[in-house]
Amino acid sequence: MSKKQHEQFGFTLLEVLVALIILAIGLLGLASFQAIGLRSNHSAQLRTQATILSYDIMDRMRANIRGVRNSHYDNATASNGNCDNFGSGTLPNCDTQDMAAHDLFAWNTALANALASGTGVVCIDSTPEDGTPTSPACDGALNGASTATAQYAVKIFWCDGEDPDDDGIPCEADEFQRFTTSFRPATL
């Protein structure tokens, strides 16, 4: 008696389907890596903007060292001052306090434009790595130095859209990013 051999059909199709499933899982993994990379790149870009803006206010303070010596930048309120009519053809009547107020106004405007919920403060602070956007924790400690040689802190706060505690509310007061630079204006 002869035995009939049964041919099997569809096994190659099954192999192709398994290969497609493995490929799809791999592509999903690559897509998640791409999303994580984009998010990290965005955070790095915001940190770079904060760095650039911290150097901007330090350069403004260096240009107005008399305003620094008179404490016009220390925890000051920003206002446009009398220094914004340069294009009018007349010289502005602008003293060091007005210039400091204008510098802080221009800097805070740049912070708000470059960083999401961006705010900042310049203050004399012996412990610069503390504070929140609503309470920057500037201690004003001169530690025997003059206002020109005291340690100033530039504290910048912003929201990068992350929600570290996964409560569905991004950018609560304790979730803001902070960039701090310490410097002594007389040594700039």
CNS distance restraints for C-alpha pairs under 8 A (distance, minus, plus):
assign (resid  10 and name CA) (resid  14 and name CA) 6.40 0.50 0.50
assign (resid  11 and name CA) (resid  15 and name CA) 6.42 0.50 0.50
assign (resid  12 and name CA) (resid  16 and name CA) 6.28 0.50 0.50
assign (resid  13 and name CA) (resid  17 and name CA) 6.27 0.50 0.50
assign (resid  14 and name CA) (resid  18 and name CA) 6.29 0.50 0.50
assign (resid  15 and name CA) (resid  19 and name CA) 6.20 0.50 0.50
assign (resid  16 and name CA) (resid  20 and name CA) 6.14 0.50 0.50
assign (resid  17 and name CA) (resid  21 and name CA) 6.26 0.50 0.50
assign (resid  18 and name CA) (resid  22 and name CA) 6.29 0.50 0.50
assign (resid  19 and name CA) (resid  23 and name CA) 6.09 0.50 0.50
assign (resid  20 and name CA) (resid  24 and name CA) 6.01 0.50 0.50
assign (resid  21 and name CA) (resid  25 and name CA) 6.26 0.50 0.50
assign (resid  22 and name CA) (resid  26 and name CA) 6.27 0.50 0.50
assign (resid  23 and name CA) (resid  27 and name CA) 6.16 0.50 0.50
assign (resid  24 and name CA) (resid  28 and name CA) 6.18 0.50 0.50
assign (resid  25 and name CA) (resid  29 and name CA) 6.32 0.50 0.50
assign (resid  26 and name CA) (resid  30 and name CA) 6.34 0.50 0.50
assign (resid  27 and name CA) (resid  31 and name CA) 6.14 0.50 0.50
assign (resid  28 and name CA) (resid  32 and name CA) 6.24 0.50 0.50
assign (resid  29 and name CA) (resid  33 and name CA) 6.32 0.50 0.50
assign (resid  30 and name CA) (resid  34 and name CA) 6.22 0.50 0.50
assign (resid  31 and name CA) (resid  35 and name CA) 6.27 0.50 0.50
assign (resid  32 and name CA) (resid  36 and name CA) 6.20 0.50 0.50
assign (resid  33 and name CA) (resid  37 and name CA) 6.05 0.50 0.50
assign (resid  34 and name CA) (resid  38 and name CA) 6.17 0.50 0.50
assign (resid  35 and name CA) (resid  39 and name CA) 6.25 0.50 0.50
assign (resid  36 and name CA) (resid  40 and name CA) 6.14 0.50 0.50
assign (resid  37 and name CA) (resid  41 and name CA) 5.99 0.50 0.50
assign (resid  38 and name CA) (resid  42 and name CA) 6.17 0.50 0.50
assign (resid  39 and name CA) (resid  43 and name CA) 6.35 0.50 0.50
assign (resid  40 and name CA) (resid  44 and name CA) 6.14 0.50 0.50
assign (resid  41 and name CA) (resid  45 and name CA) 6.13 0.50 0.50
assign (resid  42 and name CA) (resid  46 and name CA) 6.33 0.50 0.50
assign (resid  42 and name CA) (resid 160 and name CA) 7.98 0.50 0.50
assign (resid  43 and name CA) (resid  47 and name CA) 6.26 0.50 0.50
assign (resid  43 and name CA) (resid 160 and name CA) 6.26 0.50 0.50
assign (resid  44 and name CA) (resid  48 and name CA) 6.14 0.50 0.50
assign (resid  45 and name CA) (resid  49 and name CA) 6.25 0.50 0.50
assign (resid  46 and name CA) (resid  50 and name CA) 6.24 0.50 0.50
assign (resid  46 and name CA) (resid 114 and name CA) 7.84 0.50 0.50
assign (resid  46 and name CA) (resid 115 and name CA) 6.46 0.50 0.50
assign (resid  46 and name CA) (resid 160 and name CA) 7.40 0.50 0.50
assign (resid  47 and name CA) (resid  51 and name CA) 6.23 0.50 0.50
assign (resid  47 and name CA) (resid 179 and name CA) 7.33 0.50 0.50
assign (resid  48 and name CA) (resid  52 and name CA) 6.23 0.50 0.50
assign (resid  49 and name CA) (resid  53 and name CA) 6.11 0.50 0.50
assign (resid  49 and name CA) (resid 114 and name CA) 6.85 0.50 0.50
assign (resid  49 and name CA) (resid 115 and name CA) 7.47 0.50 0.50
assign (resid  50 and name CA) (resid  54 and name CA) 6.09 0.50 0.50
assign (resid  50 and name CA) (resid 111 and name CA) 7.78 0.50 0.50
assign (resid  50 and name CA) (resid 115 and name CA) 7.67 0.50 0.50
assign (resid  50 and name CA) (resid 156 and name CA) 6.64 0.50 0.50
assign (resid  50 and name CA) (resid 179 and name CA) 6.63 0.50 0.50
assign (resid  51 and name CA) (resid  55 and name CA) 6.44 0.50 0.50
assign (resid  51 and name CA) (resid 179 and name CA) 7.38 0.50 0.50
assign (resid  52 and name CA) (resid  56 and name CA) 6.23 0.50 0.50
assign (resid  53 and name CA) (resid  57 and name CA) 6.51 0.50 0.50
assign (resid  53 and name CA) (resid 107 and name CA) 7.35 0.50 0.50
assign (resid  53 and name CA) (resid 110 and name CA) 7.65 0.50 0.50
assign (resid  53 and name CA) (resid 111 and name CA) 7.13 0.50 0.50
assign (resid  54 and name CA) (resid  58 and name CA) 6.41 0.50 0.50
assign (resid  54 and name CA) (resid 154 and name CA) 6.28 0.50 0.50
assign (resid  54 and name CA) (resid 155 and name CA) 7.96 0.50 0.50
assign (resid  54 and name CA) (resid 156 and name CA) 7.56 0.50 0.50
assign (resid  54 and name CA) (resid 181 and name CA) 6.98 0.50 0.50
assign (resid  55 and name CA) (resid  59 and name CA) 6.08 0.50 0.50
assign (resid  56 and name CA) (resid  60 and name CA) 6.30 0.50 0.50
assign (resid  56 and name CA) (resid 107 and name CA) 7.59 0.50 0.50
assign (resid  57 and name CA) (resid  61 and name CA) 6.14 0.50 0.50
assign (resid  57 and name CA) (resid 103 and name CA) 7.33 0.50 0.50
assign (resid  57 and name CA) (resid 104 and name CA) 7.56 0.50 0.50
assign (resid  57 and name CA) (resid 107 and name CA) 6.52 0.50 0.50
assign (resid  58 and name CA) (resid  62 and name CA) 6.17 0.50 0.50
assign (resid  58 and name CA) (resid 185 and name CA) 7.61 0.50 0.50
assign (resid  59 and name CA) (resid  63 and name CA) 6.23 0.50 0.50
assign (resid  60 and name CA) (resid  64 and name CA) 6.39 0.50 0.50
assign (resid  60 and name CA) (resid 103 and name CA) 6.58 0.50 0.50
assign (resid  61 and name CA) (resid  65 and name CA) 5.90 0.50 0.50
assign (resid  61 and name CA) (resid  67 and name CA) 7.51 0.50 0.50
assign (resid  61 and name CA) (resid  68 and name CA) 6.47 0.50 0.50
assign (resid  61 and name CA) (resid  73 and name CA) 7.73 0.50 0.50
assign (resid  61 and name CA) (resid 100 and name CA) 7.65 0.50 0.50
assign (resid  61 and name CA) (resid 185 and name CA) 7.13 0.50 0.50
assign (resid  62 and name CA) (resid 185 and name CA) 6.36 0.50 0.50
assign (resid  62 and name CA) (resid 186 and name CA) 7.91 0.50 0.50
assign (resid  62 and name CA) (resid 188 and name CA) 6.62 0.50 0.50
assign (resid  64 and name CA) (resid  68 and name CA) 6.67 0.50 0.50
assign (resid  64 and name CA) (resid  96 and name CA) 6.73 0.50 0.50
assign (resid  64 and name CA) (resid  99 and name CA) 7.47 0.50 0.50
assign (resid  64 and name CA) (resid 100 and name CA) 7.32 0.50 0.50
assign (resid  65 and name CA) (resid  69 and name CA) 6.20 0.50 0.50
assign (resid  65 and name CA) (resid 148 and name CA) 7.52 0.50 0.50
assign (resid  65 and name CA) (resid 185 and name CA) 7.44 0.50 0.50
assign (resid  65 and name CA) (resid 186 and name CA) 7.75 0.50 0.50
assign (resid  66 and name CA) (resid  70 and name CA) 6.23 0.50 0.50
assign (resid  66 and name CA) (resid  96 and name CA) 6.46 0.50 0.50
assign (resid  67 and name CA) (resid  71 and name CA) 6.32 0.50 0.50
assign (resid  67 and name CA) (resid  72 and name CA) 5.22 0.50 0.50
assign (resid  67 and name CA) (resid  73 and name CA) 6.93 0.50 0.50
assign (resid  67 and name CA) (resid  96 and name CA) 4.82 0.50 0.50
assign (resid  67 and name CA) (resid  97 and name CA) 5.92 0.50 0.50
assign (resid  67 and name CA) (resid  99 and name CA) 7.67 0.50 0.50
assign (resid  67 and name CA) (resid 100 and name CA) 6.21 0.50 0.50
assign (resid  68 and name CA) (resid  72 and name CA) 5.80 0.50 0.50
assign (resid  68 and name CA) (resid  73 and name CA) 5.94 0.50 0.50
assign (resid  68 and name CA) (resid  74 and name CA) 7.72 0.50 0.50
assign (resid  68 and name CA) (resid 147 and name CA) 6.79 0.50 0.50
assign (resid  68 and name CA) (resid 148 and name CA) 5.91 0.50 0.50
assign (resid  68 and name CA) (resid 185 and name CA) 7.52 0.50 0.50
assign (resid  69 and name CA) (resid 146 and name CA) 7.66 0.50 0.50
assign (resid  69 and name CA) (resid 147 and name CA) 5.33 0.50 0.50
assign (resid  69 and name CA) (resid 148 and name CA) 4.80 0.50 0.50
assign (resid  70 and name CA) (resid 147 and name CA) 7.26 0.50 0.50
assign (resid  71 and name CA) (resid 147 and name CA) 6.34 0.50 0.50
assign (resid  72 and name CA) (resid  76 and name CA) 6.36 0.50 0.50
assign (resid  72 and name CA) (resid  96 and name CA) 7.70 0.50 0.50
assign (resid  72 and name CA) (resid  97 and name CA) 5.62 0.50 0.50
assign (resid  72 and name CA) (resid 100 and name CA) 5.93 0.50 0.50
assign (resid  72 and name CA) (resid 101 and name CA) 7.52 0.50 0.50
assign (resid  73 and name CA) (resid 100 and name CA) 6.00 0.50 0.50
assign (resid  73 and name CA) (resid 101 and name CA) 7.61 0.50 0.50
assign (resid  73 and name CA) (resid 104 and name CA) 7.65 0.50 0.50
assign (resid  73 and name CA) (resid 122 and name CA) 6.45 0.50 0.50
assign (resid  73 and name CA) (resid 123 and name CA) 7.00 0.50 0.50
assign (resid  74 and name CA) (resid 122 and name CA) 5.86 0.50 0.50
assign (resid  74 and name CA) (resid 123 and name CA) 4.35 0.50 0.50
assign (resid  74 and name CA) (resid 124 and name CA) 6.04 0.50 0.50
assign (resid  74 and name CA) (resid 152 and name CA) 7.96 0.50 0.50
assign (resid  75 and name CA) (resid 121 and name CA) 6.37 0.50 0.50
assign (resid  75 and name CA) (resid 122 and name CA) 5.61 0.50 0.50
assign (resid  75 and name CA) (resid 123 and name CA) 4.74 0.50 0.50
assign (resid  75 and name CA) (resid 124 and name CA) 7.64 0.50 0.50
assign (resid  75 and name CA) (resid 138 and name CA) 7.87 0.50 0.50
assign (resid  76 and name CA) (resid 101 and name CA) 7.43 0.50 0.50
assign (resid  76 and name CA) (resid 104 and name CA) 7.93 0.50 0.50
assign (resid  76 and name CA) (resid 122 and name CA) 7.60 0.50 0.50
assign (resid  76 and name CA) (resid 123 and name CA) 7.97 0.50 0.50
assign (resid  77 and name CA) (resid 101 and name CA) 6.85 0.50 0.50
assign (resid  77 and name CA) (resid 104 and name CA) 7.52 0.50 0.50
assign (resid  78 and name CA) (resid 101 and name CA) 4.96 0.50 0.50
assign (resid  78 and name CA) (resid 102 and name CA) 6.70 0.50 0.50
assign (resid  78 and name CA) (resid 103 and name CA) 7.73 0.50 0.50
assign (resid  78 and name CA) (resid 104 and name CA) 4.90 0.50 0.50
assign (resid  78 and name CA) (resid 105 and name CA) 4.51 0.50 0.50
assign (resid  78 and name CA) (resid 108 and name CA) 7.50 0.50 0.50
assign (resid  79 and name CA) (resid 101 and name CA) 5.16 0.50 0.50
assign (resid  79 and name CA) (resid 102 and name CA) 5.80 0.50 0.50
assign (resid  79 and name CA) (resid 104 and name CA) 7.18 0.50 0.50
assign (resid  79 and name CA) (resid 105 and name CA) 5.15 0.50 0.50
assign (resid  80 and name CA) (resid  84 and name CA) 7.07 0.50 0.50
assign (resid  80 and name CA) (resid  98 and name CA) 7.93 0.50 0.50
assign (resid  80 and name CA) (resid 101 and name CA) 6.29 0.50 0.50
assign (resid  80 and name CA) (resid 102 and name CA) 4.58 0.50 0.50
assign (resid  80 and name CA) (resid 105 and name CA) 5.60 0.50 0.50
assign (resid  80 and name CA) (resid 106 and name CA) 7.56 0.50 0.50
assign (resid  81 and name CA) (resid  94 and name CA) 7.79 0.50 0.50
assign (resid  81 and name CA) (resid  98 and name CA) 4.85 0.50 0.50
assign (resid  81 and name CA) (resid  99 and name CA) 6.86 0.50 0.50
assign (resid  81 and name CA) (resid 101 and name CA) 5.80 0.50 0.50
assign (resid  81 and name CA) (resid 102 and name CA) 5.14 0.50 0.50
assign (resid  82 and name CA) (resid  92 and name CA) 6.59 0.50 0.50
assign (resid  82 and name CA) (resid  93 and name CA) 6.45 0.50 0.50
assign (resid  82 and name CA) (resid  94 and name CA) 5.56 0.50 0.50
assign (resid  82 and name CA) (resid  98 and name CA) 6.00 0.50 0.50
assign (resid  82 and name CA) (resid  99 and name CA) 7.69 0.50 0.50
assign (resid  82 and name CA) (resid 102 and name CA) 7.60 0.50 0.50
assign (resid  83 and name CA) (resid  92 and name CA) 5.81 0.50 0.50
assign (resid  83 and name CA) (resid  93 and name CA) 7.18 0.50 0.50
assign (resid  83 and name CA) (resid  94 and name CA) 5.51 0.50 0.50
assign (resid  83 and name CA) (resid  98 and name CA) 6.66 0.50 0.50
assign (resid  83 and name CA) (resid  99 and name CA) 6.23 0.50 0.50
assign (resid  83 and name CA) (resid 102 and name CA) 6.42 0.50 0.50
assign (resid  84 and name CA) (resid  92 and name CA) 7.51 0.50 0.50
assign (resid  84 and name CA) (resid 102 and name CA) 7.71 0.50 0.50
assign (resid  85 and name CA) (resid  90 and name CA) 7.53 0.50 0.50
assign (resid  85 and name CA) (resid  91 and name CA) 7.58 0.50 0.50
assign (resid  85 and name CA) (resid  92 and name CA) 6.10 0.50 0.50
assign (resid  86 and name CA) (resid  90 and name CA) 6.87 0.50 0.50
assign (resid  86 and name CA) (resid  91 and name CA) 6.48 0.50 0.50
assign (resid  86 and name CA) (resid  92 and name CA) 6.54 0.50 0.50
assign (resid  94 and name CA) (resid  98 and name CA) 5.61 0.50 0.50
assign (resid  94 and name CA) (resid  99 and name CA) 6.32 0.50 0.50
assign (resid  95 and name CA) (resid  99 and name CA) 6.16 0.50 0.50
assign (resid  96 and name CA) (resid 100 and name CA) 6.10 0.50 0.50
assign (resid  97 and name CA) (resid 101 and name CA) 6.18 0.50 0.50
assign (resid  98 and name CA) (resid 102 and name CA) 6.04 0.50 0.50
assign (resid  99 and name CA) (resid 103 and name CA) 5.97 0.50 0.50
assign (resid 100 and name CA) (resid 104 and name CA) 6.16 0.50 0.50
assign (resid 101 and name CA) (resid 105 and name CA) 6.09 0.50 0.50
assign (resid 102 and name CA) (resid 106 and name CA) 6.09 0.50 0.50
assign (resid 103 and name CA) (resid 107 and name CA) 6.00 0.50 0.50
assign (resid 104 and name CA) (resid 108 and name CA) 5.94 0.50 0.50
assign (resid 105 and name CA) (resid 109 and name CA) 6.12 0.50 0.50
assign (resid 106 and name CA) (resid 110 and name CA) 6.21 0.50 0.50
assign (resid 107 and name CA) (resid 111 and name CA) 6.19 0.50 0.50
assign (resid 108 and name CA) (resid 112 and name CA) 6.19 0.50 0.50
assign (resid 108 and name CA) (resid 119 and name CA) 6.48 0.50 0.50
assign (resid 108 and name CA) (resid 120 and name CA) 6.69 0.50 0.50
assign (resid 109 and name CA) (resid 113 and name CA) 6.22 0.50 0.50
assign (resid 110 and name CA) (resid 114 and name CA) 5.96 0.50 0.50
assign (resid 111 and name CA) (resid 115 and name CA) 5.70 0.50 0.50
assign (resid 111 and name CA) (resid 118 and name CA) 5.11 0.50 0.50
assign (resid 111 and name CA) (resid 119 and name CA) 6.03 0.50 0.50
assign (resid 111 and name CA) (resid 120 and name CA) 7.31 0.50 0.50
assign (resid 112 and name CA) (resid 116 and name CA) 6.73 0.50 0.50
assign (resid 112 and name CA) (resid 117 and name CA) 6.22 0.50 0.50
assign (resid 112 and name CA) (resid 118 and name CA) 4.74 0.50 0.50
assign (resid 112 and name CA) (resid 119 and name CA) 6.49 0.50 0.50
assign (resid 113 and name CA) (resid 118 and name CA) 7.68 0.50 0.50
assign (resid 114 and name CA) (resid 118 and name CA) 7.38 0.50 0.50
assign (resid 115 and name CA) (resid 158 and name CA) 5.99 0.50 0.50
assign (resid 115 and name CA) (resid 159 and name CA) 7.43 0.50 0.50
assign (resid 116 and name CA) (resid 158 and name CA) 5.75 0.50 0.50
assign (resid 116 and name CA) (resid 159 and name CA) 5.43 0.50 0.50
assign (resid 116 and name CA) (resid 160 and name CA) 6.70 0.50 0.50
assign (resid 117 and name CA) (resid 157 and name CA) 7.78 0.50 0.50
assign (resid 117 and name CA) (resid 158 and name CA) 5.28 0.50 0.50
assign (resid 117 and name CA) (resid 159 and name CA) 5.82 0.50 0.50
assign (resid 118 and name CA) (resid 156 and name CA) 7.14 0.50 0.50
assign (resid 118 and name CA) (resid 157 and name CA) 5.64 0.50 0.50
assign (resid 118 and name CA) (resid 158 and name CA) 4.37 0.50 0.50
assign (resid 118 and name CA) (resid 159 and name CA) 7.09 0.50 0.50
assign (resid 119 and name CA) (resid 133 and name CA) 6.79 0.50 0.50
assign (resid 119 and name CA) (resid 156 and name CA) 5.87 0.50 0.50
assign (resid 119 and name CA) (resid 157 and name CA) 5.36 0.50 0.50
assign (resid 119 and name CA) (resid 158 and name CA) 6.53 0.50 0.50
assign (resid 120 and name CA) (resid 133 and name CA) 7.48 0.50 0.50
assign (resid 120 and name CA) (resid 154 and name CA) 7.19 0.50 0.50
assign (resid 120 and name CA) (resid 155 and name CA) 5.41 0.50 0.50
assign (resid 120 and name CA) (resid 156 and name CA) 4.25 0.50 0.50
assign (resid 120 and name CA) (resid 157 and name CA) 6.01 0.50 0.50
assign (resid 121 and name CA) (resid 136 and name CA) 7.30 0.50 0.50
assign (resid 121 and name CA) (resid 153 and name CA) 7.98 0.50 0.50
assign (resid 121 and name CA) (resid 154 and name CA) 5.94 0.50 0.50
assign (resid 121 and name CA) (resid 155 and name CA) 5.36 0.50 0.50
assign (resid 121 and name CA) (resid 156 and name CA) 6.68 0.50 0.50
assign (resid 122 and name CA) (resid 152 and name CA) 6.87 0.50 0.50
assign (resid 122 and name CA) (resid 153 and name CA) 5.73 0.50 0.50
assign (resid 122 and name CA) (resid 154 and name CA) 4.65 0.50 0.50
assign (resid 122 and name CA) (resid 155 and name CA) 6.46 0.50 0.50
assign (resid 123 and name CA) (resid 138 and name CA) 6.13 0.50 0.50
assign (resid 123 and name CA) (resid 140 and name CA) 6.97 0.50 0.50
assign (resid 123 and name CA) (resid 152 and name CA) 5.44 0.50 0.50
assign (resid 123 and name CA) (resid 153 and name CA) 5.45 0.50 0.50
assign (resid 123 and name CA) (resid 154 and name CA) 6.77 0.50 0.50
assign (resid 124 and name CA) (resid 138 and name CA) 6.48 0.50 0.50
assign (resid 124 and name CA) (resid 139 and name CA) 6.87 0.50 0.50
assign (resid 124 and name CA) (resid 140 and name CA) 4.68 0.50 0.50
assign (resid 124 and name CA) (resid 141 and name CA) 6.50 0.50 0.50
assign (resid 124 and name CA) (resid 142 and name CA) 7.11 0.50 0.50
assign (resid 124 and name CA) (resid 150 and name CA) 6.70 0.50 0.50
assign (resid 124 and name CA) (resid 151 and name CA) 5.79 0.50 0.50
assign (resid 124 and name CA) (resid 152 and name CA) 4.29 0.50 0.50
assign (resid 124 and name CA) (resid 153 and name CA) 6.04 0.50 0.50
assign (resid 125 and name CA) (resid 138 and name CA) 5.08 0.50 0.50
assign (resid 125 and name CA) (resid 139 and name CA) 5.14 0.50 0.50
assign (resid 125 and name CA) (resid 140 and name CA) 5.21 0.50 0.50
assign (resid 125 and name CA) (resid 141 and name CA) 5.92 0.50 0.50
assign (resid 125 and name CA) (resid 142 and name CA) 7.87 0.50 0.50
assign (resid 125 and name CA) (resid 151 and name CA) 6.22 0.50 0.50
assign (resid 125 and name CA) (resid 152 and name CA) 5.78 0.50 0.50
assign (resid 125 and name CA) (resid 153 and name CA) 5.88 0.50 0.50
assign (resid 126 and name CA) (resid 139 and name CA) 6.80 0.50 0.50
assign (resid 126 and name CA) (resid 140 and name CA) 7.43 0.50 0.50
assign (resid 126 and name CA) (resid 141 and name CA) 5.96 0.50 0.50
assign (resid 126 and name CA) (resid 142 and name CA) 7.76 0.50 0.50
assign (resid 126 and name CA) (resid 151 and name CA) 6.43 0.50 0.50
assign (resid 126 and name CA) (resid 152 and name CA) 7.87 0.50 0.50
assign (resid 127 and name CA) (resid 138 and name CA) 7.80 0.50 0.50
assign (resid 127 and name CA) (resid 139 and name CA) 7.62 0.50 0.50
assign (resid 128 and name CA) (resid 138 and name CA) 7.41 0.50 0.50
assign (resid 128 and name CA) (resid 153 and name CA) 5.70 0.50 0.50
assign (resid 128 and name CA) (resid 155 and name CA) 7.59 0.50 0.50
assign (resid 128 and name CA) (resid 180 and name CA) 6.73 0.50 0.50
assign (resid 128 and name CA) (resid 181 and name CA) 7.74 0.50 0.50
assign (resid 128 and name CA) (resid 182 and name CA) 6.88 0.50 0.50
assign (resid 129 and name CA) (resid 180 and name CA) 6.58 0.50 0.50
assign (resid 130 and name CA) (resid 136 and name CA) 7.04 0.50 0.50
assign (resid 130 and name CA) (resid 137 and name CA) 6.33 0.50 0.50
assign (resid 131 and name CA) (resid 135 and name CA) 5.65 0.50 0.50
assign (resid 131 and name CA) (resid 136 and name CA) 4.03 0.50 0.50
assign (resid 131 and name CA) (resid 137 and name CA) 4.68 0.50 0.50
assign (resid 131 and name CA) (resid 138 and name CA) 7.68 0.50 0.50
assign (resid 132 and name CA) (resid 136 and name CA) 5.01 0.50 0.50
assign (resid 132 and name CA) (resid 137 and name CA) 7.45 0.50 0.50
assign (resid 132 and name CA) (resid 157 and name CA) 7.44 0.50 0.50
assign (resid 132 and name CA) (resid 173 and name CA) 6.74 0.50 0.50
assign (resid 132 and name CA) (resid 174 and name CA) 7.04 0.50 0.50
assign (resid 132 and name CA) (resid 176 and name CA) 7.65 0.50 0.50
assign (resid 133 and name CA) (resid 157 and name CA) 5.97 0.50 0.50
assign (resid 133 and name CA) (resid 173 and name CA) 7.06 0.50 0.50
assign (resid 133 and name CA) (resid 176 and name CA) 7.72 0.50 0.50
assign (resid 134 and name CA) (resid 173 and name CA) 7.61 0.50 0.50
assign (resid 136 and name CA) (resid 155 and name CA) 7.52 0.50 0.50
assign (resid 142 and name CA) (resid 146 and name CA) 6.75 0.50 0.50
assign (resid 142 and name CA) (resid 147 and name CA) 7.06 0.50 0.50
assign (resid 142 and name CA) (resid 150 and name CA) 5.51 0.50 0.50
assign (resid 142 and name CA) (resid 151 and name CA) 7.38 0.50 0.50
assign (resid 143 and name CA) (resid 150 and name CA) 7.54 0.50 0.50
assign (resid 145 and name CA) (resid 149 and name CA) 5.75 0.50 0.50
assign (resid 145 and name CA) (resid 150 and name CA) 5.18 0.50 0.50
assign (resid 146 and name CA) (resid 150 and name CA) 5.77 0.50 0.50
assign (resid 148 and name CA) (resid 184 and name CA) 7.15 0.50 0.50
assign (resid 148 and name CA) (resid 185 and name CA) 5.81 0.50 0.50
assign (resid 148 and name CA) (resid 186 and name CA) 5.46 0.50 0.50
assign (resid 149 and name CA) (resid 184 and name CA) 5.40 0.50 0.50
assign (resid 149 and name CA) (resid 185 and name CA) 6.19 0.50 0.50
assign (resid 149 and name CA) (resid 186 and name CA) 5.33 0.50 0.50
assign (resid 149 and name CA) (resid 187 and name CA) 7.49 0.50 0.50
assign (resid 150 and name CA) (resid 184 and name CA) 5.84 0.50 0.50
assign (resid 150 and name CA) (resid 185 and name CA) 7.71 0.50 0.50
assign (resid 151 and name CA) (resid 182 and name CA) 6.50 0.50 0.50
assign (resid 151 and name CA) (resid 183 and name CA) 5.65 0.50 0.50
assign (resid 151 and name CA) (resid 184 and name CA) 4.97 0.50 0.50
assign (resid 151 and name CA) (resid 185 and name CA) 7.92 0.50 0.50
assign (resid 152 and name CA) (resid 182 and name CA) 5.64 0.50 0.50
assign (resid 152 and name CA) (resid 183 and name CA) 5.41 0.50 0.50
assign (resid 152 and name CA) (resid 184 and name CA) 5.95 0.50 0.50
assign (resid 152 and name CA) (resid 185 and name CA) 7.49 0.50 0.50
assign (resid 153 and name CA) (resid 180 and name CA) 6.64 0.50 0.50
assign (resid 153 and name CA) (resid 181 and name CA) 5.64 0.50 0.50
assign (resid 153 and name CA) (resid 182 and name CA) 4.47 0.50 0.50
assign (resid 153 and name CA) (resid 183 and name CA) 6.50 0.50 0.50
assign (resid 154 and name CA) (resid 180 and name CA) 5.54 0.50 0.50
assign (resid 154 and name CA) (resid 181 and name CA) 5.17 0.50 0.50
assign (resid 154 and name CA) (resid 182 and name CA) 6.40 0.50 0.50
assign (resid 155 and name CA) (resid 178 and name CA) 6.88 0.50 0.50
assign (resid 155 and name CA) (resid 179 and name CA) 5.92 0.50 0.50
assign (resid 155 and name CA) (resid 180 and name CA) 4.59 0.50 0.50
assign (resid 155 and name CA) (resid 181 and name CA) 6.74 0.50 0.50
assign (resid 156 and name CA) (resid 178 and name CA) 5.61 0.50 0.50
assign (resid 156 and name CA) (resid 179 and name CA) 5.19 0.50 0.50
assign (resid 156 and name CA) (resid 180 and name CA) 6.34 0.50 0.50
assign (resid 157 and name CA) (resid 176 and name CA) 6.15 0.50 0.50
assign (resid 157 and name CA) (resid 177 and name CA) 5.55 0.50 0.50
assign (resid 157 and name CA) (resid 178 and name CA) 4.62 0.50 0.50
assign (resid 157 and name CA) (resid 179 and name CA) 6.60 0.50 0.50
assign (resid 158 and name CA) (resid 176 and name CA) 5.51 0.50 0.50
assign (resid 158 and name CA) (resid 177 and name CA) 5.35 0.50 0.50
assign (resid 158 and name CA) (resid 178 and name CA) 6.75 0.50 0.50
assign (resid 159 and name CA) (resid 170 and name CA) 8.00 0.50 0.50
assign (resid 159 and name CA) (resid 171 and name CA) 5.59 0.50 0.50
assign (resid 159 and name CA) (resid 175 and name CA) 7.52 0.50 0.50
assign (resid 159 and name CA) (resid 176 and name CA) 5.06 0.50 0.50
assign (resid 159 and name CA) (resid 177 and name CA) 6.04 0.50 0.50
assign (resid 160 and name CA) (resid 171 and name CA) 7.77 0.50 0.50
assign (resid 160 and name CA) (resid 176 and name CA) 7.51 0.50 0.50
assign (resid 160 and name CA) (resid 177 and name CA) 7.08 0.50 0.50
assign (resid 161 and name CA) (resid 170 and name CA) 5.96 0.50 0.50
assign (resid 161 and name CA) (resid 171 and name CA) 6.64 0.50 0.50
assign (resid 162 and name CA) (resid 170 and name CA) 5.89 0.50 0.50
assign (resid 162 and name CA) (resid 171 and name CA) 7.13 0.50 0.50
assign (resid 163 and name CA) (resid 167 and name CA) 7.14 0.50 0.50
assign (resid 163 and name CA) (resid 168 and name CA) 6.87 0.50 0.50
assign (resid 163 and name CA) (resid 169 and name CA) 6.58 0.50 0.50
assign (resid 163 and name CA) (resid 170 and name CA) 4.53 0.50 0.50
assign (resid 163 and name CA) (resid 171 and name CA) 6.74 0.50 0.50
assign (resid 163 and name CA) (resid 175 and name CA) 7.26 0.50 0.50
assign (resid 164 and name CA) (resid 170 and name CA) 7.88 0.50 0.50
assign (resid 164 and name CA) (resid 175 and name CA) 7.07 0.50 0.50
assign (resid 170 and name CA) (resid 175 and name CA) 7.32 0.50 0.50
assign (resid 171 and name CA) (resid 175 and name CA) 5.04 0.50 0.50
assign (resid 171 and name CA) (resid 176 and name CA) 5.58 0.50 0.50
assign (resid 172 and name CA) (resid 176 and name CA) 6.84 0.50 0.50
assign (resid 183 and name CA) (resid 187 and name CA) 7.93 0.50 0.50
assign (resid 183 and name CA) (resid 188 and name CA) 7.66 0.50 0.50
assign (resid 184 and name CA) (resid 188 and name CA) 6.67 0.50 0.50
